[in-house]
Amino acid sequence: MTVTATTPQSATTPPTERTGARTAEAAEVITGARERIDALDDRIIGLVQERMAVSAVIQKERIASGGRRVNLSREMEVLAHYRDALGKPGTALAMTLLELCRGRI
Ligand SMILES: C=C(O[C@@H]1C=C(C(=O)O)C=C[C@H]1O)C(=O)O
């Protein structure tokens, strides 16, 4: 097996090119803000995984009791919650979350 070292893009590409900024100052602001976005995305992914685990507990309990995996009236509440908070794209986000949590229906 051949092991080749890769150079991260950040080491070779100038900050302005990497960020699309036209000045070094703007590139610095963008680079810092991107670090915050990456940290937020890590937390969001962790929260989604936590939501999936809690949702699985509910679904298993309901199925073990003889019920169905999916509860559409509850899903309508979840969709409305996201739509009220985030508008129409919130509905799409909630649909994706529900798909992650209970699979495609
Ligand atoms: C988690 C539940 O089960 C399913 C998954 C849901 C969810 O992930 O939010 C919502 C409704 C159900 O289809 C529930 O009934 O609360």
PDBQT file of the ligand as one rigid body, heavy atoms in Angstrom, charges set to zero:
ROOT
HETATM    1  C1  LIG A 201     -41.286  10.050  17.631  1.00  0.00    +0.000 C 
HETATM    2  C2  LIG A 201     -42.521   9.677  17.294  1.00  0.00    +0.000 C 
HETATM    3  O1  LIG A 201     -42.744   8.723  16.294  1.00  0.00    +0.000 OA
HETATM    4  C3  LIG A 201     -42.616   9.053  14.912  1.00  0.00    +0.000 C 
HETATM    5  C4  LIG A 201     -41.509   9.990  14.669  1.00  0.00    +0.000 C 
HETATM    6  C5  LIG A 201     -41.713  11.333  14.861  1.00  0.00    +0.000 C 
HETATM    7  C6  LIG A 201     -40.557  12.268  15.055  1.00  0.00    +0.000 C 
HETATM    8  O2  LIG A 201     -39.403  11.847  14.850  1.00  0.00    +0.000 OA
HETATM    9  O3  LIG A 201     -40.799  13.424  15.459  1.00  0.00    +0.000 OA
HETATM   10  C7  LIG A 201     -43.019  11.859  14.905  1.00  0.00    +0.000 C 
HETATM   11  C8  LIG A 201     -44.105  11.045  14.754  1.00  0.00    +0.000 C 
HETATM   12  C9  LIG A 201     -43.976   9.598  14.481  1.00  0.00    +0.000 C 
HETATM   13  O4  LIG A 201     -44.203   9.368  13.094  1.00  0.00    +0.000 OA
HETATM   14  C10 LIG A 201     -43.719  10.233  17.996  1.00  0.00    +0.000 C 
HETATM   15  O5  LIG A 201     -44.820   9.715  17.815  1.00  0.00    +0.000 OA
HETATM   16  O6  LIG A 201     -43.558  11.198  18.782  1.00  0.00    +0.000 OA
ENDROOT
TORSDOF 0
